[in-house]
């Protein structure tokens, strides 16, 4: 239950003892935001839309004959490699009676587990000093991610804290910790299957861990378990490649075809300078984005001077006092940063914030490793630090708890993901379902601003109600090929229409209107129509048909503010109406030739 101080200071000889309670109080304080996130989402009435609806839809397939062997869909038209995320979500989903909020709770549990496991490895190799340092770093990081980040089940978000666990577990494994090897393999598999962007990290860090473990004399049995675990976790991906849609081949073709447009080295350096420098977002500094496209705005490479010099100085200090574990942690973090730089350089079609949020974790560990090396140097030369090291645990726990309580119980600017679509979905879903026949497939399509989010959301609601929903063949990577019109027969066609396109209903072939929801009071709807009509005329007169299309599709038209002949007050009025929300209508065409739906699952 205790450890010698020699294990703490990489070679110290003092025989003082550090009690294990230091670990438990730091972990208890650090997981408070995750616990608060869990409590706040349990029982929520949530209507997922967009990506979140697709996560639940595929989670529902686990345990059926359509159990997914692939991960979440990618914007490039293929899937992330494996299904571990869906399989994990399915456990609480089934236990709670297929409630949507269980995915939110599962995300909170995953993040809380990652926090606790990361601190456990910090304790196993660095004892109270490193546990306190990493615990404080995580508290700062989580405070600026905000509590709603911890309950968000979206795959780019739910992987950030587990990524930190991978780095720390790989470091522990490289120092001879067999549990570090097991956890590194399991975490790497989860990360890569959930988001392909972690593949380079997984390869590099597992290789680093394996070499270190081999040099440390790890026993044969540990290697057998590790290799067996890794092979078992790869089985779903191999099965799909051999007998399914061959997703791994599609991913490989994408990255080797030349169709991608990678960010490049210069752009990657600017992004890394923004994320790692002294004005880094993980400590609360702004992470500005380009108003055109929304990509992260980098910083000059001069911002890297301070963190790099501090890192080198700390490494020299650790080396001078033979603090091997501290030096190895710095080497692991340095490797991770290099891999992160290469990964950013390969991102295609815009370096968006959600694609590099893991850099916040790298930056935190960068500075944590610096502090631990400096602490090790100080402990080597000042025995007073060694004798009183145990006091770090309650001090760190108090600071972490203060930050955690502020984070966990702070009012969140949004309740749940895609909450903006909740009112529309609550309004249209009952009427939509009540107008459907009891049998037969439903072909679902949409037209208008943000309609993709609603199509995904209503596809989920149709599936929950027992209907076989069918989408366009191009959506197979999102919903599974068995839910596409090319692989099923539809009895009815349902069209979701939003915004100004609802006015086209009289001349369309959408069928009969079954429900119309409009967030605006009746007295303001005519003014919205006037604003849209006059803006369209002014944009056409200015020779900008592209902005006319953007206006109708609900996209930003900020460029119009600089055009002569375009009234800025109309743009402001249009934006204010758009913030309230677009009207939503559901149309049903049941004149299709009756057909039997594909065999039920």
C-alpha positions in Angstrom: 0.0 0.0 0.0 3.0 2.3 0.2 6.2 2.9 -1.8 9.7 3.9 -1.1 10.7 7.4 -1.9 13.5 5.9 -4.1 10.8 5.1 -6.6 9.6 8.7 -6.6 12.9 10.5 -7.2 14.5 8.1 -9.7 17.4 7.1 -7.6 16.9 8.8 -4.3 17.9 6.8 -1.2 15.7 8.2 1.5 13.6 5.4 3.1 10.5 7.6 3.8 7.2 6.1 2.8 4.5 7.7 0.6 1.0 6.3 1.4 -1.4 5.2 -1.4 -4.1 7.5 -0.2 -2.4 10.3 -2.1 -3.6 8.6 -5.3 -7.1 8.1 -4.2 -7.7 11.7 -3.0 -6.3 13.1 -6.3 -8.4 10.8 -8.4 -11.5 11.5 -6.4 -11.0 15.2 -6.9 -10.1 14.9 -10.6 -13.2 12.9 -11.6 -15.7 15.3 -10.1 -16.4 17.0 -13.5 -17.1 13.6 -15.1 -19.3 12.5 -12.2 -21.2 15.9 -12.4 -21.6 15.4 -16.2 -23.0 11.9 -15.6 -25.5 13.1 -13.0 -26.6 16.1 -15.2 -27.5 13.9 -18.3 -29.2 10.9 -16.6 -32.8 10.9 -17.6 -32.5 13.8 -20.1 -35.1 13.8 -22.9 -32.8 14.1 -25.8 -33.6 14.1 -29.6 -30.2 13.5 -31.3 -29.7 15.0 -34.7 -26.9 14.9 -37.3 -23.8 12.9 -36.3 -25.3 12.1 -32.8 -28.4 10.6 -34.4 -26.1 8.4 -36.5 -24.2 7.3 -33.5 -27.4 6.1 -31.8 -28.7 4.5 -35.0 -25.7 2.4 -35.4 -25.5 1.6 -31.7 -29.1 0.2 -32.0 -27.7 -2.3 -34.6 -25.3 -3.9 -32.1 -26.6 -7.4 -31.3 -28.7 -7.7 -34.4 -27.8 -9.4 -37.7 -26.6 -6.0 -38.8 -24.1 -5.5 -35.9 -21.6 -3.0 -37.2 -18.1 -4.0 -38.0 -17.1 -0.4 -38.9 -16.8 2.8 -36.9 -18.5 6.2 -37.3 -18.7 7.7 -40.8 -16.1 10.2 -42.1 -16.8 13.3 -44.1 -14.7 11.7 -46.9 -17.2 9.0 -47.7 -15.8 6.0 -45.8 -15.9 4.8 -42.2 -13.5 5.0 -39.4 -11.9 1.6 -39.1 -13.8 -0.3 -36.3 -16.9 -0.7 -34.2 -15.5 -0.5 -30.6 -17.3 2.8 -29.9 -20.7 1.4 -30.9 -20.1 -1.8 -29.0 -19.2 0.2 -25.9 -22.2 2.5 -26.2 -24.5 -0.5 -26.7 -23.9 -1.7 -23.1 -25.5 1.2 -21.3 -28.0 1.7 -24.2 -29.5 -1.7 -23.6 -29.3 -1.5 -19.8 -31.3 1.7 -19.8 -34.0 0.4 -22.2 -32.6 2.1 -25.4 -32.7 5.6 -24.0 -30.9 8.2 -26.0 -29.4 9.9 -22.9 -27.4 6.7 -22.2 -24.9 7.7 -24.9 -24.3 11.0 -23.0 -23.8 9.0 -19.8 -21.5 6.6 -21.5 -19.3 9.4 -22.7 -19.1 10.8 -19.2 -18.1 7.4 -17.9 -15.5 6.9 -20.6 -13.9 10.3 -19.8 -14.0 9.7 -16.1 -12.3 6.3 -16.6 -9.6 7.8 -18.7 -8.9 10.5 -16.1 -8.6 7.8 -13.3 -6.5 5.5 -15.4 -4.1 8.2 -16.5 -3.6 9.3 -12.8 -3.1 5.7 -11.8 -0.2 5.2 -14.2 1.2 8.5 -13.1 1.2 7.1 -9.6 2.6 3.7 -10.6 5.7 5.3 -12.2 5.9 8.8 -10.7 4.2 8.5 -7.3 2.7 11.5 -5.6 4.7 14.3 -7.4 3.7 13.2 -10.9 0.2 12.4 -9.9 -0.2 15.9 -8.4 1.3 17.5 -11.5 -0.8 15.6 -14.1 -3.9 15.9 -11.9 -3.5 19.7 -11.9 -2.9 19.7 -15.6 -6.0 17.7 -16.3 -8.0 20.0 -14.1 -6.9 23.0 -16.1 -7.5 21.2 -19.4 -11.0 20.0 -18.5 -11.9 23.5 -17.1 -11.3 24.9 -20.6 -13.0 22.0 -22.4 -16.0 22.7 -20.2 -18.3 20.1 -18.6 -20.5 19.6 -21.7 -17.4 18.2 -23.5 -17.4 15.3 -21.0 -20.9 14.1 -21.8 -20.6 14.5 -25.6 -20.5 11.1 -27.3 -19.3 12.5 -30.7 -16.2 10.5 -31.8 -13.8 13.4 -32.2 -14.6 14.5 -28.6 -14.8 11.2 -26.7 -11.3 10.3 -27.8 -9.4 13.3 -26.4 -9.0 12.2 -22.8 -8.4 8.5 -23.7 -5.6 9.8 -26.0 -3.9 11.2 -23.0 -4.2 7.8 -21.4 -2.5 6.2 -24.4 0.5 8.6 -24.1 0.9 7.9 -20.3 0.3 4.2 -20.7 2.9 3.9 -23.5 5.4 5.7 -21.3 4.6 3.4 -18.4 5.0 0.4 -20.7 8.3 1.6 -22.0 9.4 1.7 -18.3 8.5 -1.9 -17.8 4.9 -1.7 -16.6 3.1 -4.7 -18.0 -0.3 -3.1 -17.3 0.8 -0.1 -19.3 1.4 -2.4 -22.3 -2.1 -3.9 -22.0 -3.9 -0.6 -21.5 -1.8 1.0 -24.4 -2.9 -1.7 -26.8 -6.6 -1.5 -25.7 -6.7 2.3 -25.8 -4.9 2.5 -29.2 -7.4 0.1 -30.7 -10.3 2.1 -29.4 -8.8 5.4 -30.6 -7.9 4.2 -34.1 -11.2 2.4 -34.6 -13.1 5.4 -33.5 -11.1 8.0 -35.5 -8.5 7.2 -38.1 -6.6 10.3 -37.2 -5.0 8.5 -34.3 -3.5 5.8 -36.4 0.0 7.4 -36.6 0.0 7.9 -32.8 -1.0 4.3 -32.2 1.8 2.9 -34.4 4.5 5.2 -33.1 3.5 5.0 -29.4 3.0 1.2 -29.4 6.4 0.8 -31.1 8.0 3.0 -28.5 6.2 1.1 -25.7 7.2 -2.3 -27.2 10.9 -1.4 -27.5 11.0 0.0 -24.0 9.2 -3.1 -22.6 11.6 -5.4 -24.4 14.6 -3.6 -23.1 13.1 -3.7 -19.6 12.9 -7.5 -19.8 9.1 -7.9 -19.9 8.2 -11.6 -19.5 7.0 -13.8 -22.3 3.5 -14.3 -20.8 2.9 -10.5 -21.0 3.9 -10.5 -24.6 1.5 -13.3 -25.4 -1.4 -11.6 -23.7 -0.6 -8.3 -25.4 -0.3 -9.8 -28.9 -3.5 -11.8 -28.3 -5.4 -8.8 -27.1 -4.3 -6.7 -30.1 -5.2 -9.5 -32.6 -8.6 -9.9 -31.0 -9.4 -6.2 -31.2 -8.5 -6.2 -34.9 -11.0 -9.1 -35.8 -14.0 -6.9 -36.7 -11.9 -4.8 -39.1 -10.5 -7.9 -40.8 -14.0 -9.5 -41.1 -15.3 -6.4 -42.8 -12.3 -6.3 -45.2 -12.8 -9.9 -46.1 -16.5 -10.3 -46.1 -18.0 -6.8 -45.9 -17.6 -3.6 -47.8 -13.8 -3.6 -47.6 -13.6 -0.3 -45.7 -9.9 -0.6 -44.9 -9.2 -0.8 -48.6 -11.3 2.4 -49.2 -9.4 4.2 -46.5 -6.1 3.2 -47.9 -7.1 4.2 -51.4 -8.2 7.6 -50.2 -4.9 8.3 -48.5 -2.8 7.0 -51.4 -4.8 8.3 -54.3 -3.6 11.8 -54.4 -7.2 13.1 -54.1 -6.5 14.5 -50.6 -5.2 18.0 -50.2 -3.0 17.8 -47.1 -2.3 20.9 -45.0 1.5 20.6 -45.5 4.4 21.3 -43.2 4.2 25.0 -43.0 0.6 25.1 -42.1 1.1 22.3 -39.6 3.9 24.3 -37.9 1.7 27.3 -37.5 -1.1 25.2 -36.0 1.3 23.5 -33.6 2.7 26.9 -32.6 -0.9 28.0 -31.7 -1.6 24.8 -29.7 1.7 24.4 -27.9 2.9 28.0 -27.4 2.6 30.2 -24.4 -0.8 31.4 -25.5 -2.2 27.9 -25.9 -6.0 27.2 -25.9 -5.7 24.5 -23.2 -5.0 27.1 -20.6 -7.9 29.3 -21.8 -6.4 31.4 -24.5 -8.4 31.9 -27.7 -8.3 29.4 -30.6 -9.3 31.8 -33.4 -10.8 30.4 -36.6 -10.9 31.8 -40.1 -14.3 33.3 -40.8 -14.1 31.8 -44.3 -14.3 28.0 -43.8 -13.8 27.9 -40.1 -10.3 26.4 -40.0 -8.0 27.1 -37.1 -5.8 30.2 -37.5 -2.2 29.3 -36.7 0.5 31.3 -34.9 4.0 32.3 -35.9 6.7 29.7 -35.3 8.3 32.1 -32.8 5.6 31.0 -30.3 7.5 27.7 -30.1 10.7 29.2 -28.8 9.7 29.3 -25.1 8.1 25.8 -24.9 11.0 24.2 -26.8 13.7 25.9 -24.7 11.9 25.0 -21.5 11.5 21.4 -22.6 15.2 21.1 -23.5 16.3 22.8 -20.3 14.1 20.5 -18.2 15.4 17.4 -20.0 19.0 18.5 -19.3 18.1 19.0 -15.7 16.6 15.5 -15.5 19.6 13.9 -17.2 22.0 15.6 -14.9 20.4 14.0 -11.8 19.8 10.6 -13.5 16.0 11.1 -13.3 15.5 8.4 -15.9 11.7 8.1 -15.6 11.2 11.8 -15.9 13.5 11.9 -18.9 11.7 8.9 -20.5 8.4 10.7 -20.0 9.7 13.8 -21.8 11.0 11.5 -24.6 7.5 9.9 -24.9 5.8 13.3 -25.0 8.4 14.6 -27.6 7.6 11.6 -29.8 3.9 12.3 -29.4 4.4 15.9 -30.4 6.4 15.0 -33.5 3.7 12.5 -34.5 1.1 15.2 -33.8 3.0 17.6 -36.1 3.1 15.0 -38.9 -0.6 14.2 -38.4 -1.6 17.9 -38.7 0.4 18.1 -41.9 -1.7 15.3 -43.4 -5.1 16.7 -42.5 -7.1 17.3 -45.7 -9.5 20.1 -46.7 -9.1 22.3 -43.7 -7.6 22.0 -40.2 -10.7 22.4 -38.1 -10.6 22.7 -34.4 -12.4 19.4 -33.8 -9.7 17.6 -35.8 -6.8 18.9 -33.6 -8.5 19.1 -30.2 -6.1 16.3 -29.1 -3.3 18.8 -29.3 -4.6 20.3 -26.1 -3.7 17.0 -24.4 -0.2 17.0 -25.9 0.3 20.6 -24.8 -0.8 19.7 -21.2 1.5 16.7 -21.1 4.4 18.7 -22.6 4.3 21.2 -19.7 3.5 18.5 -17.1 6.6 16.6 -18.1 8.7 19.8 -17.9 7.5 20.4 -14.4 8.2 16.8 -13.3 11.7 16.9 -14.6 12.4 20.2 -12.8 10.8 18.7 -9.6 13.0 15.6 -9.9 16.1 17.9 -10.3 15.0 19.9 -7.2 14.3 16.8 -5.2 17.8 15.5 -6.0 19.5 18.6 -4.7 17.1 19.7 -1.9 16.1 16.8 0.5 13.5 19.0 2.1 11.4 18.5 -1.0 11.8 14.8 -0.6 10.8 14.7 3.1 7.7 16.7 2.5 6.6 15.3 -0.9 3.5 13.6 0.7 2.1 17.1 1.3 1.6 17.5 -2.5 -1.3 15.1 -2.5 -3.7 17.1 -0.3 -2.6 20.4 -1.7 -3.1 19.2 -5.3 -6.4 17.6 -4.4 -7.7 20.8 -2.9 -6.7 22.8 -6.0 -8.1 20.1 -8.4 -11.3 19.9 -6.4 -11.8 23.7 -6.5 -11.3 23.7 -10.3 -13.4 20.5 -10.7 -16.4 21.9 -8.7 -16.3 25.1 -10.7 -16.2 23.1 -13.9 -18.6 20.4 -13.1 -21.4 22.6 -11.8 -20.9 25.7 -14.0 -24.0 26.6 -16.2 -23.3 25.1 -19.6 -24.1 27.2 -22.7 -25.9 24.3 -24.2 -27.8 21.5 -22.7 -27.1 18.5 -24.9 -25.5 18.1 -28.4 -27.7 19.3 -31.3 -30.1 20.8 -28.8 -31.1 23.5 -31.3 -33.1 20.9 -33.2 -34.9 19.6 -30.2 -38.0 21.9 -30.5 -38.5 21.0 -34.1 -38.1 17.3 -33.5 -40.4 17.3 -30.5 -43.0 19.0 -32.6 -42.9 17.0 -35.9 -42.0 13.5 -34.7 -45.4 12.4 -33.3 -47.4 13.7 -36.3 -44.8 12.1 -38.7 -45.2 8.7 -37.0 -48.9 8.8 -36.7 -49.3 9.3 -40.5 -47.2 6.3 -41.5 -48.6 2.9 -42.5 -47.8 0.1 -40.1 -45.8 -1.9 -42.7 -43.4 -1.1 -45.5 -40.1 0.7 -45.9 -39.9 4.5 -45.7 -37.7 6.3 -48.1 -36.5 9.5 -46.4 -35.1 12.5 -48.2 -34.8 16.2 -47.5 -34.4 19.7 -49.0 -33.5 23.0 -47.4 -31.2 24.6 -44.8 -29.7 22.2 -42.2 -32.0 19.4 -43.5 -29.3 16.8 -43.3 -29.3 17.1 -39.5 -33.1 16.6 -39.5 -33.0 13.7 -42.0 -30.5 11.9 -39.7 -32.6 12.7 -36.7 -35.9 11.5 -38.2 -34.2 8.4 -39.6 -33.4 7.5 -36.0 -36.9 8.2 -34.8 -38.4 6.0 -37.6 -36.1 3.2 -36.6 -37.0 3.6 -32.9 -40.7 3.3 -33.9 -40.0 0.0 -35.8 -40.0 1.3 -39.4 -37.5 0.2 -41.9 -35.9 3.5 -43.0 -34.2 3.8 -46.3 -31.9 6.6 -47.5 -30.1 7.5 -50.7 -27.5 4.9 -51.8 -24.8 7.5 -51.2 -25.5 7.4 -47.4 -24.6 3.7 -47.0 -21.4 4.6 -45.0 -23.6 6.5 -42.6 -26.5 4.2 -42.0 -25.3 0.8 -43.3 -25.9 -0.5 -46.8 -29.1 -2.4 -45.7 -30.7 1.0 -45.0 -30.3 2.3 -48.6 -32.9 2.4 -51.3 -30.8 0.2 -53.5 -31.1 -2.6 -51.0 -34.8 -2.3 -50.0 -38.3 -1.5 -51.2 -40.2 1.6 -50.0 -43.9 1.7 -49.4 -43.9 5.5 -48.9 -41.6 8.4 -49.5 -41.1 11.0 -46.8 -39.6 14.4 -47.6 -38.3 16.8 -44.9 -38.4 20.4 -46.1 -37.0 23.5 -44.3 -36.8 27.2 -44.8 -37.9 29.0 -47.9 -38.2 25.8 -49.9 -41.5 25.0 -48.1 -43.0 27.7 -50.3 -42.4 25.4 -53.3 -44.8 22.7 -52.0 -47.6 23.5 -54.4 -45.4 22.8 -57.4 -43.5 19.9 -56.0 -44.1 16.1 -56.1 -43.6 15.7 -52.3 -47.1 14.6 -51.7 -49.3 15.7 -48.8 -48.2 17.8 -45.9 -48.5 16.0 -42.6 -47.0 18.5 -40.3 -45.6 22.1 -40.3 -43.7 23.6 -37.5 -42.5 27.2 -37.4 -40.6 28.7 -34.4 -41.7 32.3 -35.3 -45.0 33.8 -34.1 -47.6 34.1 -36.8 -47.3 37.9 -36.8 -43.6 37.8 -37.7 -43.7 35.3 -40.5 -44.7 37.8 -43.2 -41.8 40.0 -42.3 -39.4 37.1 -42.6 -40.8 36.5 -46.1 -40.4 40.1 -46.9 -36.8 40.2 -45.7 -35.9 37.1 -47.7 -37.5 38.4 -50.8 -35.9 41.8 -50.7 -32.4 40.3 -49.9 -32.7 37.9 -52.8 -33.6 40.7 -55.2 -30.7 42.9 -54.0 -28.2 40.1 -54.2 -29.4 39.2 -57.8 -29.0 42.9 -58.8 -25.5 42.9 -57.3 -24.6 40.0 -59.6 -24.1 37.4 -56.8 -26.2 34.4 -57.6 -23.9 32.4 -55.3 -25.0 34.5 -52.3 -28.6 34.0 -53.4 -28.1 30.3 -53.2 -26.4 30.7 -49.8 -29.3 32.7 -48.6 -31.8 30.1 -49.6 -29.7 27.3 -48.1 -29.3 28.9 -44.7 -25.5 29.6 -45.2 -23.6 32.6 -44.1 -23.8 35.7 -46.4 -21.3 37.9 -44.5 -19.7 38.9 -47.8 -22.9 40.7 -48.7 -22.2 43.4 -46.0 -19.5 44.8 -48.4 -21.7 44.9 -51.5 -23.1 48.2 -52.8 -26.9 48.2 -53.0 -27.4 45.6 -50.3 -29.2 46.8 -47.2 -27.2 45.8 -44.0 -30.4 46.0 -41.9 -31.9 43.3 -44.0 -28.9 41.1 -43.4 -29.1 41.7 -39.7 -32.8 40.9 -39.7 -32.2 37.7 -41.7 -29.5 36.6 -39.2 -31.8 37.3 -36.2 -34.6 35.2 -37.8 -32.1 32.4 -38.6 -31.0 32.3 -35.0 -34.5 31.6 -34.0 -34.7 28.7 -36.4 -36.1 27.7 -39.8 -39.6 26.3 -40.3 -39.8 22.5 -40.9 -42.4 20.6 -42.8 -42.9 16.9 -43.4 -44.5 15.6 -46.6 -45.6 12.1 -47.3 -46.1 10.5 -50.7 -47.9 7.2 -50.2 -48.9 6.8 -53.9 -45.8 4.6 -54.5 -46.6 1.1 -55.5 -47.0 -0.9 -52.4 -44.1 -3.2 -51.6 -43.1 -5.4 -48.8 -40.2 -4.1 -46.8 -37.0 -6.1 -46.5 -37.1 -8.8 -43.9 -37.1 -7.5 -40.4 -34.0 -7.8 -38.3 
